[in-house]
Amino acid sequence: MSPAEGALTAAERVGQRSTRLLLVVVVTAILISVLNQTFVNVVVPDIRRDYGATQGQTGWVITGYLLVFAVGIPLYGRIADLYSLSRTFALGLLLLAAGSLACALAPSLPLLVAGRILQAAGASAIPALGFAAVAKALPEGSRGTALGLLSSSVGAGAAIGPVLGGVVTGIAGWHTLFFLTVVLAVLLIPGALYALPGTADGGSGKPAGFLAAVRHFDVPGGLSLALSAGLALFGVTQGQVEGFSSPVSWGSFVAAGLLAAFFAWRIRGASDPFVTPHLFRNRAFLAAAVTGFFMMFANVGSYVLVPLLLSEVNGLSATGIGLVLAPGAVVVAVLSPVAGRLSDRFGPRALVRIGLVVFGASMFSLSAFAAGASAVAVAVGILGQSLGFALVNSPTANAAAASLSRDESGVGLGIYQMLFFLGGGFGPAVGATFLAVRQGADAGALNPLFAASSASFSDAFLLLTAAAVVALVAATGLKRNIGKGGKGA
């Protein structure tokens, strides 16, 4: 071996170690951010009791976090294209730690909500910048496994969060959960500063320095997009509580539509827009974004409907419901990296199509045969759905990343993650509202193959099946192949 070859090998080893550290930091950070969304759902009754608050007041502990999270994702995505990923990611972790400390020490509910908002302002950097870091640090054809690990951490966080929240709260109180978040977030900051791409290696079009990045950040365009997402999520959240005909709900949708129209006008006319109009003419990117939205719509919607079904119709306890859902969460966590690696090898489109067929068929089986049948039938359906989701999730993200140029990967993946998150917000609200409407109608099931006893739940799962079909149609526009360092077909 020549000295040059030896030096190259040493450099490659250093690069591999940096990539592994990057993945450890990003995967752990995503896990922490997801845990902070899921464990709070479990401890809300304890928070309500401790502060003597109403259910509506306590709901802002969740709603405030979700709204700021939705607003922050696209903004951080654009920052990733303009400034140091490592410093911005570290700032997000610092804000998450500061917000968690405020939550842990909050003497009143309003201060707890303020802490949750500060948490979300930091946590929203994590998915946007985490996926952008993988896209910028790894070449096409080598991202699938890494993106699968990121997706796996989301599934693990969703599965672990409720269990962790219940156990820790029972032993040491809910404040301890926020203290743990402070410690973990602070420990990740040095690794983020070292391993994630910085200003110099972030892309050829990146401005030099913070002030230059600020001058290139299209504030009106960015805020109009972010606030449009936040208002849309607020509208669907309030629609679930007060009804979609309420002034607050439809007013939020109207405002979201007006802001989206302003955003579309702004990016066509601004000299340095938040994102170039070309992104929205990118058929492969739009296909990935629509697929991700409707996939999450159906997936998260089912994870709200299934516990309701098992509780109201099958009479299962919380423990029994957890046992039905747990195998699916394990499947998502284990198979997501495998699916990502397969998407590098065989291309994402075929894998996504297969996954959506499995996903849609499983959802249809819930509608036709499991809605009102035994808990075993429900468990089989949700296991098949989780298998399909695992096959779709990371390959779709891989396809989205492969469709973007290096200089626009941050904002593009930020918008992809925003739509992904919004799908997860719309699905439960629309699904639960449709369920209530069908329960009130007291009519027969819409599914002609319905063979169980709960027609209203059958109809709700049929709606989610339709969302899966829309995702399958959108997936026809995904890139067929992803080449190492090259462009996919």
PyMOL commands that set and color helices and strands:
alter all, ss='L'
color gray80, all
select helices_A, chain A and resi 3-51+55-58+60-82+85-105+109-123+125-137+144-172+175-195+210-216+219-242+247-269+277-281+283-312+318-346+348-370+375-402+406-441+455-477
alter helices_A, ss='H'
color red, helices_A
deselect
rebuild
show_as cartoon
